[in-house]
Amino acid sequence: MKKGSTVVTMADVARSAGVSTMTVSNVINGRPRVGAATRERVLAAISDLGYQVNLAARHLRAGRTGVVGLAVPELERPYFAQLAGRLADRFEAHGLRIVMERTGASREGELDAVAFSRLRMYDGLILSVVDIDPAELTQIRTDAPVVLIGERALPSRFDHVMMDNVDGARQATAHLLATGARRIAMLGGNPDTSANMPALRAEGYAIAHTAAGVAMDPELIVRCSFRLQDGYDGIRSLIDRGTAFDAVFALTDVVAIGALRALADAGRRVPDDVQVVGFDDIDEASYLVPSLSSVNPGHDAMAEAITSLLVAQITGGPTGDPQELIVPAELFQRGTTNPVA
């Protein structure tokens, strides 16, 4: 609140505009009881004097900082970037700002995010859980508002919002089977581990095969990470081994995009020779050529649920027994898959 080296106060603005400090406060806080001409005069004085609202002091007086932490495994993955954007829009409507930090999908990073959330002056924390053990979550000592997001059920004392990984994967695989595909490669992750995202999506993949009476070939399960290059290399490994496949279920859209490039480089036409479905329905999916069929995990519903749960804790304190919400997934069929006959 300085102009040059001089501290500009609300009283300075009031004197310049010829109004009371209460009127200046009403203008700053958007209250409706100020006439248009007076409002313009106050805004002009604010601009001329370079007055800035000390939001930090305001929030601290209320016992809050106005900041919510969002701790995710990676900052580079489009899914998390787009989730952050949706959350930022919603929290801003409540006067709260989002700050992102990276956990590296490690147990230590996730535990630190919770343990140090108060030191970082967050009013609340949204934590994407990948590697923490459920018992460790129960033992964490914090009175900070926390909402978990993630792929698996985690009995704990924190509210938790999850996407329906199993049914989303089932929908994707069932659609490919319904179009006539019989050798569907599943691309991404390590489905042998317990109840994590790859395992849950592999479960949905298996359920769809069983329901259709189609046997699964273990050679079609490609374990890889979730970068573009991993999707590309996964497809190349199938082709180089001579493994026949007529469809790909990629566990994320990023992996699917890498797979599409590998198929193009190999001269495989999509969807004529190989169909492809991704998961996450990132914004880029519908702009690819051909546009990517993908499972939408319920982006808006998840953002609404996360915001509602955390704001309730921030403004009202503990809300009773922890809530566990599973948001339905929906497959969006686009140009990388054929219509069902």
Secondary structure by P-SEA (a helix, b strand, c coil): cccccccccaaaaaaaacccaaaaaaaaaccccccaaaaaaaaaaaaaaccccaaaaaaaaaccccbbbbbccccccaaaaaaaaaaaaaaaaacbbbbbbbccccaaaaaaaaaacccccccbbbbbcccccaaaaaacccccbbbbbccccccccbbbbbcaaaaaaaaaaaaaaaacccbbbbbcccccccccaaaaaaaaaaaaaaaacbbbbcccbbbbcccaaaaaaaaaaaaaacccccccccccaaaaaaaaaaaaaacccccccbbbbbcccccccccccccccccccaaaaaaaaaaaaaaaaaaccccccbbbbbbbbbbbbcccccccc
